Amino acid sequence: MNQKVLFVLGILLALTGAVLMIEGNTLGERTIPAAIIITILGIYLIATSRRGIKKS
């Protein structure tokens, strides 16, 4: 995959995890562990995709 696509996907996953953590009371207490895992995956994608993006 293109490195920029992975970066954008990581941003979207991290934001989705944050929204799930904020709206945990609305969606139920059981969403917090899933939100943490989604956020960690998003941060991982951001970190690994940044290695491949060359500065212009």
N, C-alpha and C positions, 0 to 999 in steps of 0.2 A: 504494500500500500504506500501511497504517497505520504511523506512525512508530515505535510501540512494537514492532510486529512486526519491522520492519527492525532495531531495536536488539537484540531477542532473537536474530534470525537472525545478526547480526554477532557476538554473544557466542558462539553455538554454532559458527560458523565459526572464530573465533579459538581456541576451546578444542580443536576438532578438529585444527587445524593444530599446536597445541602437543603434543597427544597423538601425532600422527604424527612430530613431531620427537623426542619422548622415546623412542618405540618404533621409531625408525629402524633400530636394529640387528636387531630382530626381524622387521620387515617388509622390510628390505633398504635398501641405501644410496640407491636410486633414488627413495625417497619424500621425501627432504629438499627438493628443488626444488618439488615439488607442495605440500608442507606450508608452505613459505615463501609461496607464492602464495595459498594458502587463508587463511593468517594475515593477509596484507596486505589481502585482500578483506574479511575480518571486521573489521579495524580501520577500513577505509574505511566500511563500513556503520554501524559504531558512531559514527564521527565525523559522518557526514552525517545520521544519524537524530537525533542529539542537538540539531541546529539546530531541528528541528520540534517537539520536545517542550517544552511550556510548563510553567513551574514553577507549582505550585499554591500 
